[in-house]
Amino acid sequence: MAPHLIIDSAGTSDWHIGNPPYDPAIRAAAQRGYDLSPLRARQVHAADFNDFDLILAMDRENLSALEHFRPDHSTAKSQLFLDHVPEARQSEVPDPYYTRDFDGALDLIEQASKSLIAGL
């Protein structure tokens, strides 16, 4: 039987709670067949560390911020998303909001996703 996956997305800050993804991100994802339009931002909360087995961060700053949300005795493992791509030439997914490279970020996310799923 294939593993049952529940995938969610959350941020470490509360700046955009309830907002849809950034329009250029929606457009770049749509060109690859992903529909991000129904998504709304939420902030990580302590329960996530018991509801999920693995919490992935795009960069070290967010990985560090996750530790502020982690409750005592939590069960989730947290790590960098690109840890799942040993051959990657970088360890962090650059934030496309600042780099404007939405396709590059999607390339890294797709590569890490495929590697992660293959390892299950």
N, C-alpha and C positions, 0 to 999 in steps of 0.2 A: 504494500500500500504506500502511495506517495505521501510525503510529509504534508501536513496541513499548515499552510502559511497564512498568517494575518499580518498585513503590512500597513503601516500608518506613517504619518509624517507629522513632525512637530518641531517647533523652534525653541531655542533657549531664551529668547527674549519675548516680551509681551507687546512689541511695537505694532504688530499687524494682526492681532487676534481678530478672527471673524472675516478677514479680508480674503479675496481670491488671490491666486498667484499673480505675479507681475506679468503684465500683458506680453512683453517680449518672450518670457519663459513659456507662456501658454502657446504662442505662435510657433516657437522652435520645437516644442514637444509635439504639437499637432502635425508638423511636417514629418514626424517619425511615427505617427499613428497613435500618439498618447493624448487622451483628453483630460487635461488638468482643470478644465473650467468648473466642475462641480466642487473642487477642493476649497476648503477654507482654513486659514491659518489657526493653529492652536499652539499653546505653550506646553512644553513637557511638564508633567506633574509627577509627584512621587509614586502614584499608583502604576505608572508606566513601567517602573522597575520590578513590579511583580506581575504585571499583565503580559510582558514581553520577555522572551528569553535573550534577545540580542538587541541592543540599541546602538545604532551606527551614527557616527559624527562625520561630517564632511571635512573638518579641520581640527587642529589641536585646540584652538580657542574654544570651540564648541564642545569638544571632548572634555576639557577642563570644566566648562560651565555645567555639563551634565552631572558632575560630581556634587554640585551644590544642591541638586534635586534628589540625589540618591538617598533613600532612607536607610537607616540601620537594618541589617539583615535582609537586604534586597537580594533577589535571585538573578537579576539580569546581568549579562556581560555587556560592557560598553567598549567600543573600539572604533578606530578610524575605518571608514568604508573602504578605502583603498588598501587596507591591510589584506584584503581578499584578492589583491592583484600583485603577487610577489614580483612580477616582471615590470610593474609600473615604474616609470622614471621619476615619479613624484609620490608623496605620501598624502597629500591633501587635494581635495577638489576645490579649485579656485572659485570664489563666489562670482558668478556671471553678472550679478547686479553691478559689480565694480569693474570686472574685466570686459564685459559686453560680449564674451565668448560663450554664448549659450550652447552652441554646437559642441565646443570642446568639453564643456561640463557634462553634457549628455553623453558624449563618447566615453568619458571616464565612468559615469554612472552605469551605463549599459555594460561596460567591460566588467566592473566590479559585481554587478548584479548577476551576470552570467557565471562568473567564477564562484560566487557565493552559492548560487543554486546548484551548480555542478558538484560542490562540496557537500551538499546535504545527503 
